[in-house]
Amino acid sequence: MKKIIFLGLIIALVGCSKNPKPVDQTAVKKYCESLDSLSNSAMTARQKGIALAEVLKVTDTVEGTVEQKKYVEEIIKQAFGETRFASAEFQEKAIVDFRNKIYLDCLNKYS
C-alpha cells in the first residue's frame, strides 16, 4: 500500500513544473486578473503604510497550488519592496505601474 501511495506522489510531482503552462487561456486570464486585484490591494496597502505582517495574512486564505501560493506571497513582498510615496499622485502611479508589471508577468509566465 505504501508503494502505491509513494508511486502516486511521484506521478503527481512529475506533472508539476516550476512554470506550469495551463492550456485553458480563460483560466489563465482569470488567474492573472485575480493577481492584478491582489497586486492592487498589496500596493495600496504599501502606499497607505499598512504593516507587511498584516497583509501577508491573506496567504492563509489563498486556494491553488503551492507554487501559486508562493507567487501570491512573492507579489506581496515585491509590493513592500517598492518605494512608499507621500503624494497621492505618485502613490496612484506606483499602484498602476505595479499592477501592470504583475499582470504582464503573469501572462508571460502562464500563457
C-alpha positions as CSV (number, residue, x, y, z in Angstrom):
1,M,0.0,0.0,0.0
2,K,2.8,2.4,0.9
3,K,4.4,1.7,-2.5
4,I,1.2,2.6,-4.3
5,I,0.9,5.9,-2.4
6,F,4.6,6.7,-3.0
7,L,4.2,6.0,-6.7
8,G,1.1,8.2,-6.8
9,L,3.1,11.0,-5.2
10,I,5.9,10.6,-7.7
11,I,3.5,10.7,-10.6
12,A,1.8,13.8,-9.2
13,L,5.1,15.6,-8.6
14,V,6.3,14.7,-12.2
15,G,3.3,16.6,-13.5
16,C,4.3,19.7,-11.6
17,S,6.8,22.1,-13.1
18,K,8.3,25.4,-11.9
19,N,6.4,27.3,-14.6
20,P,3.2,25.4,-15.5
21,K,1.6,26.5,-18.7
22,P,-2.2,25.9,-18.4
23,V,-3.9,25.1,-21.7
24,D,-7.1,26.9,-20.8
25,Q,-6.5,30.5,-21.6
26,T,-9.7,31.5,-19.9
27,A,-8.3,30.1,-16.7
28,V,-5.0,31.9,-17.2
29,K,-6.8,35.2,-17.8
30,K,-9.0,34.7,-14.7
31,Y,-5.9,33.8,-12.6
32,C,-4.0,36.8,-13.9
33,E,-6.9,39.1,-13.2
34,S,-7.0,37.8,-9.6
35,L,-3.3,38.6,-9.3
36,D,-4.0,42.0,-10.7
37,S,-6.5,42.6,-7.9
38,L,-4.1,41.2,-5.3
39,S,-1.3,43.4,-6.6
40,N,-3.6,46.4,-6.4
41,S,-4.5,45.6,-2.8
42,A,-0.9,44.9,-1.8
43,M,0.5,48.1,-3.3
44,T,-2.4,50.2,-2.0
45,A,-1.7,48.7,1.5
46,R,2.0,49.5,1.0
47,Q,1.3,53.1,0.0
48,K,-1.1,53.5,3.0
49,G,1.6,52.3,5.4
50,I,-0.1,49.1,6.5
51,A,2.2,46.6,8.1
52,L,3.6,43.8,5.9
53,A,2.7,41.1,8.5
54,E,-1.0,42.1,8.3
55,V,-1.0,41.9,4.5
56,L,0.8,38.5,4.4
57,K,-2.1,37.0,6.4
58,V,-4.0,36.8,3.1
59,T,-1.8,34.0,2.0
60,D,-3.5,31.7,4.5
61,T,-6.8,32.0,2.5
62,V,-5.3,31.5,-0.9
63,E,-6.6,28.5,-2.9
64,G,-4.4,26.9,-5.5
65,T,-1.2,25.1,-5.9
66,V,1.8,25.6,-3.6
67,E,3.5,27.4,-6.4
68,Q,0.6,29.8,-6.8
69,K,0.5,30.4,-3.0
70,K,4.2,31.2,-3.1
71,Y,3.6,33.5,-6.1
72,V,1.0,35.4,-4.1
73,E,3.4,35.9,-1.2
74,E,6.1,36.9,-3.6
75,I,3.8,39.6,-5.1
76,I,3.1,41.0,-1.6
77,K,6.7,41.1,-0.7
78,Q,7.5,42.8,-4.1
79,A,5.0,45.5,-3.3
80,F,6.5,46.1,0.1
81,G,9.9,46.3,-1.5
82,E,8.7,49.3,-3.6
83,T,9.1,52.9,-2.5
84,R,6.3,54.4,-0.4
85,F,5.2,57.9,-1.6
86,A,3.6,60.7,0.3
87,S,1.9,62.3,-2.7
88,A,-1.5,60.8,-3.7
89,E,-0.5,61.3,-7.4
90,F,2.8,59.3,-7.0
91,Q,1.0,56.7,-4.9
92,E,-1.6,56.1,-7.7
93,K,1.2,56.0,-10.3
94,A,3.1,53.4,-8.2
95,I,0.0,51.3,-7.8
96,V,-0.8,51.3,-11.5
97,D,2.8,50.6,-12.5
98,F,3.0,47.7,-10.1
99,R,-0.4,46.2,-11.2
100,N,0.8,46.4,-14.9
101,K,4.1,44.7,-14.0
102,I,2.4,41.8,-12.1
103,Y,-0.3,41.3,-14.8
104,L,2.2,41.2,-17.6
105,D,4.5,38.8,-15.6
106,C,1.5,36.5,-15.1
107,L,0.5,36.5,-18.7
108,N,4.1,35.8,-19.8
109,K,4.5,33.1,-17.2
110,Y,1.3,31.1,-17.8
111,S,0.4,31.8,-21.5
